[in-house]
Amino acid sequence: MSTRRLRSEDYNDYSSTDVTPEGSPSGGINGFAHPESYQRFGETNGTTWYQTLIHLLKGNIGTGLLGLPLAVKNAGILLGPLSLLVMGVVAVHCMGILVKCAHHFCYRFQKQFLDYGGAVMYGLESTPSAWLRTHAVWGRRVVGLFLIITQLGFCCVYFVFLADNLKQVVSAANGTTNDCTSNRTVVMTPTMDSRLYMLSILPFVVLLTFIQNLKILSIFSMLANVAMLVSLIVIYQYIVRDIPDPRDLPLAAAWKTYPLFFGTAIFAFEGIGVVLPLENKMKNPRQFPVILYVGMTIVTILYISLSVLGYLRFGADIQASITLNLPNCWLYQAVKLLFSFGIFFTYAVQFYVPAEIIIPPLVARVSERWGWLVNLLLRVALVGVTCVLAILIPRLDIVISLVGSVSSSALALIFPPLLEIATYYAEGMHPLVIVKDIIISVFGFVGFVVGTYEALVELIAPPATVVNATSVMV
């Protein structure tokens, strides 16, 4: 993709420019009579519904899924899945709010595309408060900052996950057999530190992020989805066998650990950062609402089933990623490698959003001749930052909970309801809708504060009972 294309397409905020994406009608949406009749003109070379669904699933199914059994342990065998269901419904509802508000402002200001930050900026401009209208541009900047933190946080988690699983596979290689049923102690072979594994992965991740086209990435996403689907099928068939008596598991865990559940759960459900970029790149964006609800229903069912079955199977021994609980035989070692393969390509999808926020404005400051080089150097720098942060905080469970509590809660639960109030308050809103939006935002804010605090406490002073993330359960 050329520098010129980066400046005029992909994730740019079309609300602030006169650029019309290639393949879109130049007349905007003047022909629509009211918001209910608003229709999107997609790009001629945009993604199909199938490619979009693949990206949506790929953007939501990752390391967060594998950490959910531990999250259920932190909430309880009854409270955990019920909370996951509620959070899933609320998170998808907030995604729908964001899309609805973006469409509203596209119609109102005759724009073809709006990103998350642009929708929030226009929302603040629509409020009765003169101060908020004056500082509306800060809405875009704050959302952009949280998007960058969230998506790059995901990328940090991927580095930790890849390193932990690769280290476990390598260290147990000499004791790995074809027998997946025996209970025996495996002597781990000394291997290099997990942080060195992160550095070893770094060059390959950098090369992956040089791919900047969503249609090309959809091919890798499809391969990653197939690999992860096969891995999940094998994991499911293992955990449904020989489930111990669940009566010893607490229905509700101590409230002190519930914030860690919140952070992990909202991390898993936080796909809101890729919603508008995926819709903006569709050939027929009118299909997106159906794709959103079908895709997220699949995701929610998968989350609840794996988290419950995983906790039932391993109980108190469940680790930060359920793959680390699998037996030491070649079948399940292959599962770890397959899922790692999927997570590797997921990195590129999650990296796409912050890259398209940060890089185009900086590339625009240099000449066309040097634009491509600056683009690649910035990508190398951003990937390097995620690797360094992963090295500094190598505990997978705490990184997931911290990223979820700090930034995912803001984007997924706090901002969308407030955006709905800002968008429609002046036009008249039912009081129950306002109350609903306030409750969701307050819930997100409480989770943000308490979850961040508990994650930092765990990070600074981890309890002595923490299970080593790289130990092998046989």
Salt bridges, closest charged atoms under 4 A:
GLU9 OE1 - ARG5 NH1 2.84
GLU9 OE1 - LYS281 NZ 3.93
ASP10 OD1 - LYS281 NZ 3.20
ASP13 OD2 - ARG140 NH1 2.01
GLU22 OE1 - ARG5 NH1 3.55
GLU36 OE1 - HIS34 ND1 3.21
GLU43 OE2 - LYS281 NZ 3.16
ASP193 OD1 - ARG195 NE 2.84
ASP245 OD2 - ARG247 NH2 2.66
GLU279 OE1 - ARG40 NH1 2.82
GLU279 OE2 - HIS103 NE2 2.63
GLU356 OE2 - ARG379 NH2 3.20
GLU368 OE1 - ARG7 NH1 3.16
ASP397 OD2 - ARG395 NH2 2.99
GLU420 OE2 - LYS100 NZ 2.70
GLU420 OE1 - LYS436 NZ 3.08
GLU427 OE2 - HIS104 NE2 3.21
ASP437 OD1 - LYS436 NZ 2.76
GLU454 OE1 - LYS256 NZ 3.55
